[in-house]
Amino acid sequence: MGSQTILDLIASTMVFGGLLLMALRLNIGNTENLQSYRMDLVVQENLVEVSQLLEDDFKRMGYCLDASKIPNPSMTIRYADSIKIKFLTDLPTGQEGTTGWRGDGALDSITYYVGPTSEATDTPNPNDRKLYRVENNATPYGVNLGVTTFDLQFYDALRNKLPSPVPDPRLIQYMQITIEVQNYAKIGGQMNTAAFDTVYQSAFWRQVRIVAKNLRNR
Amino acid sequence: MGRTSIYMVIGFSTIFLMSGKNMSSVGTESLTNAISYYEHSQLNAIAVTGANLACTALFSNNAWREGFDDMSFNGGHIDVDVTDLTGNLVKIVSTATYMGREKEVVVIMRPSTFAKFAFYGGTNASAAMWETGDTVGGPSHTQGKLKTFGSPVFMGKATSLSGLTMTGTKNPQFLGGFESGVSIPMPPLTSYNAIYGAGASGGYAQTGGNLYLKFNADGTVSWKTAAAAAYTTQSLSTFAPNGVIALDKGSLFVEGTLNGRVTLASLRSAGTTGGTVRITNNLVYASNPLTNPASDDILGVVSYGDFTIADNGATEFNAQGSFYSYKGGLQVENFNSRPAGNLRLLGGMMVEYLYATSNGATGTSRRGYNLKTQFDERMAEAANQPDYFPSTSAFEILSWLE
């Protein structure tokens, strides 16, 4: 083995090393991107879950299988502020498509609210909160689906924004629901950590809606 | 370029393929998730559309029960079944299918009567303006333009035919919402014949002349047909077994404490006279629904012309019941000369005209009554509304499930 061979070995090792570093860097980048996309997906799925749950519950606002239990529909919303709402409904006792889905004719209540950011300390994201959905007087159990914003705004019949908490919930005719869901953790060093807001994947949902048909029917 | 290079090319290609596949699978899942949400929304929208179409058809024609069968709409299909339930209720079930998924919207509707209103103002009553301090205790309708000054309070749903005009601070409080473009005309004259028919077939009916009624708290009624005659007292179930007391082309005089369920009618099926009601003294329930919501005392008064609150010299006058006037309104006799006081109306007032109840003065020169109305919440329930009370000829939505 002459000096030329040694030089060839050194050169080829350097070339191979360079290529290996490139491959490793590429792999790291790919992994981070993949992780980022996967987290985007998780955030999006969480948002869809939360929004569908809200939509389905809010559509039942003021509904009761035995309509005589709600003789005055405007009394349906019992409390409302920017992060909490309590309303009357008739909760389904079975899956959609079954008679149980139409409720049992007994009046129930649902309360939605978000807890403080200090509650969700088991995740690195300092902004996420637990979302609570309480049926009747059950013990509140919050789920952490990464909700960072749960904002409710209420409007009267003339589209005037109502203060929070709403002094008289009977005034409520329209509401705006805003939800933002963020990932529970930051993604790798490739992300821009200088700007705090950019390091958590985030998805946003807003709906302006008539409160519910049952509140305006009579 | 040897074998090693080929291995490297293969290796890199494999890495790229694997990472590309992973990326695209995440993208696909994300898209699937978004599409799933879209389909859920679309399915719901199609089912709601079916229910809305059925409601519109039913509003237009009360007898419509055909429904829709496999109607194509926006990429989905709608089936609508319309069925009658007990208590004159109608159920609409709109079932939508979209992308292999199914969604149901169930609507229960009921015929609507004017007794559900705390206030109904016909075309000629719509010139009146509700002002700060006025409170309409329940649902209301104005068959014209609703006018407000300042911040009157409408406790129930308020509707009007021709919108809303606000003046002053422009801050009316609609606690049950406000809807414009709603037309609820009073039914035509011939429709009141049903009340007279009910009186003739199972209650009390009289054509022409006067009828004096004095309800007694023990469930009896004292009645006569001439002012100078003596009263005859009978139980309500004997005098008018079905609770309907109807007078056509005559004058009805009524007062007392009602213990039971009665619909009074003073009609004018033809001609130019009769069809008036004169409330000669307090007309109240034996069991006050304000203190006993379970009270089963129900009074509906249907008049062709005015209700007149007779001048009995009292400063407090109570009238409890749902009062409906086809061509008139609520008149306070000697409103500009009788002692100042209050006319307290518990129930509803459905009128074509609004009249002054006082002279409008303040202090010692005030004469007549302040009108203080309060809605009888029991009337929100169809079962508690007076029998044979005029219908709005339309259905209203009782419950909506989607």
Interface residues (C-beta under 8 A of the other chain):
Chain A: L19 A23 L26 N27 N30 N33 L34 Y37 R38 D40 L41 Q44 E45 V48 S51 Q52 K59 R60 Y63 C64 L65 A67 S68 P71 N72 P73 S74 E96 G97 W101 R102 G103 D156 A157 L158 D168 R170 L171 Q173 A212 K213 N214 L215 R216 N217 R218
Chain B: M8 G11 F12 I15 S19 N22 M23 V26 G27 E29 S30 N33 A34 S36 Y37 H40 E102 K103 E104 V106 I108 K116 P139 M155 G156 K157 A158 P172 Q173 F174 L175 G176 G177 F178 E179 E377 A380 E381 A383 E396 I397 L398 S399 W400 L401 E402
